[in-house]
Amino acid sequence: MSIADDILSKVLSPTAKTTAEIRATVPPQIRRRAFFSAQVEERRYLRMLHEVVADYSNGRINETAARTKLRECLAALGYDPATGGFEETGEAVAGIKDLSSFERIRLQVVTNRTMAVSAANSNVLNEISIKNYPGWRLARFGQRNEARPDWQERWDAAGESVGWEGASRTAMIALVSSPIWQALGDGEGGYEDTLNNPFPPFAFNSGMGWFDAARAECIAAGLDPDEAEVPEKIDLAPSEGAIEDVAAAFGQDFADTLEFDLEDME
């Protein structure tokens, strides 16, 4: 499957919940299998976003074209940020809450693509590849006008939480199988802008990702490359049984949080 196929396989999931509410109530393994955007209940727009993200991830369109398509879709659906978006509450929405804004569209498109690419990069690792490149290095790949200055602190907090297992204290380098990657994604240290995944993006709109760390680089950082293990496969595609099991376990609370539509899986 291609990266675009991985994205398209996710279950379309309209929701009225905020990012914080979704994070607090829906387990990461379910979020990975869902395609949703905080407080987006309009299924027609979510479906277009789903398709645009897949096209962008596959290189069929660039970010500018993605933005144009999504804004045209919003306009066709009667979305007006000056009057409250779809709801027409009379209260304007702006910034990240405005679905047509540069910030919101970029967040949606880039975050979903980065997640799919990172999962794919992790899933292709094998015994041969980790022999030569047993680690990842956390570094900036995207420019930000106001980059977060706390990534060293985040790294230190995550490292402490896992006893520095397979992770360097002197450089932001860790073995591919180190639990520090999950700790970063979980926001150890009290960070609440993370996505709870053991792969980038570890935090919304951070511009931080991982790069292959060669054997010599890992040794220089104080790590033992021979301790690296092939990570567990990351499954982004849901099965009907998995969704039904979770729906049964969560009951109405789950249904209210993410309205999974099993017809989208057919």
C-alpha positions as CSV (number, residue, x, y, z in Angstrom):
1,M,0.0,0.0,0.0
2,S,1.1,3.6,-0.7
3,I,1.1,6.4,1.8
4,A,-2.1,7.7,0.2
5,D,-3.7,4.3,0.5
6,D,-2.9,4.2,4.2
7,I,-4.6,7.6,4.6
8,L,-7.7,6.6,2.6
9,S,-8.1,3.4,4.5
10,K,-8.8,5.4,7.7
11,V,-12.4,5.5,8.9
12,L,-14.0,8.9,8.2
13,S,-15.0,10.2,11.6
14,P,-16.9,13.4,12.1
15,T,-16.8,14.8,15.6
16,A,-17.9,17.8,17.6
17,K,-15.2,17.2,20.2
18,T,-12.2,19.5,20.7
19,T,-8.6,18.2,20.3
20,A,-8.3,18.0,24.1
21,E,-11.6,16.1,24.5
22,I,-10.5,13.6,21.8
23,R,-7.1,13.2,23.4
24,A,-8.7,12.5,26.8
25,T,-11.3,10.0,25.7
26,V,-10.1,8.1,22.6
27,P,-7.1,5.8,22.8
28,P,-4.2,6.5,20.4
29,Q,-4.6,3.1,18.6
30,I,-8.1,4.1,17.6
31,R,-7.2,7.7,16.7
32,R,-4.5,6.3,14.3
33,R,-7.2,4.4,12.4
34,A,-9.6,7.3,12.2
35,F,-9.6,10.3,9.9
36,F,-11.0,13.3,11.8
37,S,-10.4,17.0,12.5
38,A,-11.4,18.6,15.8
39,Q,-14.9,20.0,15.8
40,V,-15.6,19.1,12.2
41,E,-19.0,17.4,11.9
42,E,-19.6,18.2,8.3
43,R,-19.1,14.9,6.6
44,R,-18.9,16.3,3.0
45,Y,-16.0,18.6,4.0
46,L,-14.3,15.8,5.9
47,R,-14.5,13.5,2.9
48,M,-12.9,16.2,0.7
49,L,-10.2,16.8,3.3
50,H,-9.6,13.0,3.4
51,E,-9.1,12.9,-0.4
52,V,-7.0,16.1,-0.6
53,V,-4.6,14.9,2.1
54,A,-4.2,11.6,0.2
55,D,-3.5,13.5,-3.0
56,Y,-1.0,15.8,-1.3
57,S,0.7,12.8,0.4
58,N,1.1,11.1,-3.0
59,G,2.5,14.2,-4.7
60,R,-0.5,14.6,-7.0
61,I,-1.0,18.2,-5.7
62,N,1.1,20.7,-3.7
63,E,0.1,22.5,-0.6
64,T,-1.1,25.5,-2.4
65,A,-3.4,23.4,-4.6
66,A,-4.6,21.5,-1.5
67,R,-5.5,24.8,0.2
68,T,-7.4,26.0,-2.9
69,K,-9.4,22.8,-3.2
70,L,-10.4,22.9,0.5
71,R,-11.4,26.5,0.4
72,E,-13.5,26.0,-2.7
73,C,-15.2,23.1,-1.0
74,L,-15.9,25.1,2.2
75,A,-17.4,27.9,0.1
76,A,-19.6,25.5,-1.9
77,L,-20.9,24.2,1.5
78,G,-21.8,27.7,2.7
79,Y,-19.0,27.9,5.2
80,D,-18.5,31.5,6.4
81,P,-16.0,32.2,9.2
82,A,-17.4,35.7,9.7
83,T,-20.7,34.3,10.9
84,G,-19.6,31.2,12.8
85,G,-18.6,28.8,10.0
86,F,-21.2,26.1,9.2
87,E,-23.3,26.9,12.3
88,E,-24.1,30.6,11.5
89,T,-23.9,31.6,15.2
90,G,-23.1,35.2,14.4
91,E,-19.8,34.8,16.2
92,A,-16.8,34.9,13.9
93,V,-14.2,32.2,14.0
94,A,-10.5,33.0,13.4
95,G,-7.1,31.5,13.4
96,I,-6.8,27.8,14.0
97,K,-10.6,27.6,14.6
98,D,-11.3,28.9,11.1
99,L,-11.3,25.9,8.8
100,S,-10.4,28.1,5.8
101,S,-7.4,29.7,7.4
102,F,-3.8,29.0,6.3
103,E,-3.0,27.8,9.8
104,R,-5.8,25.3,10.1
105,I,-5.4,23.8,6.6
106,R,-1.7,23.5,6.9
107,L,-2.1,21.8,10.2
108,Q,-4.6,19.3,8.8
109,V,-2.7,18.5,5.6
110,V,0.9,18.4,6.9
111,T,0.1,16.6,10.2
112,N,-1.8,13.8,8.5
113,R,0.9,13.4,5.8
114,T,3.7,13.4,8.3
115,M,2.0,10.8,10.4
116,A,1.6,8.5,7.5
117,V,5.1,9.0,6.2
118,S,6.6,8.4,9.7
119,A,4.6,5.2,10.2
120,A,5.6,4.0,6.7
121,N,9.3,4.7,7.5
122,S,9.1,2.7,10.7
123,N,7.3,-0.2,9.1
124,V,10.0,-0.8,6.5
125,L,12.7,-1.3,9.1
126,N,14.2,-4.8,9.3
127,E,17.3,-6.6,10.8
128,I,19.5,-5.5,7.9
129,S,18.5,-1.8,7.9
130,I,18.9,-1.4,11.7
131,K,22.3,-3.0,11.5
132,N,23.5,0.1,9.5
133,Y,21.1,2.6,10.9
134,P,20.1,1.5,14.4
135,G,18.8,4.9,15.6
136,W,16.9,8.0,14.8
137,R,17.9,11.6,15.5
138,L,15.3,14.1,16.5
139,A,15.8,17.3,14.5
140,R,13.9,20.1,12.8
141,F,12.7,19.5,9.3
142,G,10.3,22.4,8.9
143,Q,10.8,26.1,9.6
144,R,8.6,27.9,12.1
145,N,8.2,31.7,12.7
146,E,8.1,30.9,16.4
147,A,9.7,27.5,16.9
148,R,9.2,25.9,20.3
149,P,12.4,26.4,22.3
150,D,11.7,23.4,24.6
151,W,12.6,20.3,22.7
152,Q,15.7,19.7,24.7
153,E,13.6,19.8,27.9
154,R,11.0,17.5,26.3
155,W,13.8,15.1,25.4
156,D,15.2,15.2,28.9
157,A,11.7,14.6,30.5
158,A,11.0,11.7,28.1
159,G,14.4,10.2,28.7
160,E,14.1,10.4,32.5
161,S,10.7,8.7,32.3
162,V,12.1,5.6,30.6
163,G,15.4,5.5,32.4
164,W,17.3,6.5,29.3
165,E,16.7,3.1,27.8
166,G,18.3,3.1,24.4
167,A,18.4,6.9,24.4
168,S,21.3,9.3,24.6
169,R,21.6,12.0,27.3
170,T,24.1,14.0,25.3
171,A,22.3,14.2,21.9
172,M,18.7,13.8,20.8
173,I,19.5,10.4,19.3
174,A,17.9,7.1,20.4
175,L,17.7,3.5,19.1
176,V,14.7,2.8,16.8
177,S,13.3,0.5,19.5
178,S,13.8,2.9,22.4
179,P,10.7,3.7,24.5
180,I,11.7,7.4,24.5
181,W,9.8,7.8,21.2
182,Q,6.5,6.8,22.8
183,A,7.3,9.0,25.8
184,L,7.9,12.0,23.6
185,G,4.6,11.3,21.9
186,D,2.8,11.0,25.2
187,G,4.1,14.4,26.3
188,E,6.1,13.2,29.4
189,G,6.9,16.2,31.5
190,G,3.4,17.6,31.3
191,Y,3.2,18.6,27.6
192,E,-0.4,18.5,26.3
193,D,0.1,19.3,22.6
194,T,1.3,15.8,21.6
195,L,-0.4,13.1,19.6
196,N,0.4,10.1,21.7
197,N,2.2,8.3,18.8
198,P,5.8,6.8,18.9
199,F,6.5,8.6,15.6
200,P,6.5,12.2,14.3
201,P,4.9,14.6,14.5
202,F,5.3,14.2,18.3
203,A,3.5,17.5,18.8
204,F,1.0,19.5,16.7
205,N,2.7,21.9,14.2
206,S,6.1,21.4,15.7
207,G,8.3,21.0,12.6
208,M,10.3,18.3,14.3
209,G,10.9,14.9,12.9
210,W,13.4,12.1,12.9
211,F,16.3,11.3,10.6
212,D,18.3,8.1,10.3
213,A,21.2,7.8,12.7
214,A,24.0,5.7,11.4
215,R,25.8,3.1,13.6
216,A,28.8,5.4,14.1
217,E,26.6,8.3,15.1
218,C,24.8,6.1,17.7
219,I,28.1,4.9,19.2
220,A,29.3,8.5,19.4
221,A,26.1,9.4,21.3
222,G,26.9,6.6,23.8
223,L,24.5,4.0,22.6
224,D,25.0,0.3,21.8
225,P,23.8,-0.3,18.2
226,D,23.5,-4.0,18.8
227,E,20.7,-3.4,21.3
228,A,18.4,-2.0,18.6
229,E,15.4,-4.2,17.7
230,V,13.0,-3.9,14.8
231,P,10.0,-1.9,16.2
232,E,6.5,-3.3,16.2
233,K,4.6,-2.6,13.0
234,I,2.3,0.4,13.1
235,D,-1.2,-0.4,11.8
236,L,-3.1,2.6,10.5
237,A,-5.8,0.7,8.7
238,P,-8.8,-0.4,10.8
239,S,-10.6,-3.7,10.6
240,E,-14.4,-3.8,11.0
241,G,-13.9,-6.1,14.0
242,A,-11.5,-3.8,15.7
243,I,-13.9,-0.8,15.4
244,E,-16.9,-2.8,16.5
245,D,-15.0,-4.1,19.6
246,V,-14.0,-0.6,20.6
247,A,-17.5,0.7,20.0
248,A,-18.9,-2.1,22.2
249,A,-16.3,-1.4,24.9
250,F,-16.9,2.4,25.0
251,G,-20.7,2.3,24.4
252,Q,-22.5,5.6,23.9
253,D,-19.5,7.7,25.1
254,F,-17.4,6.3,22.3
255,A,-20.2,6.8,19.7
256,D,-20.6,10.5,20.8
257,T,-16.8,11.0,20.7
258,L,-16.1,9.7,17.2
259,E,-18.9,8.6,15.0
260,F,-17.3,5.8,13.1
261,D,-19.3,4.9,10.0
262,L,-18.7,1.3,9.1
263,E,-20.1,1.9,5.6
264,D,-16.9,3.9,4.8
265,M,-14.9,0.7,5.2
266,E,-16.7,-1.1,2.5
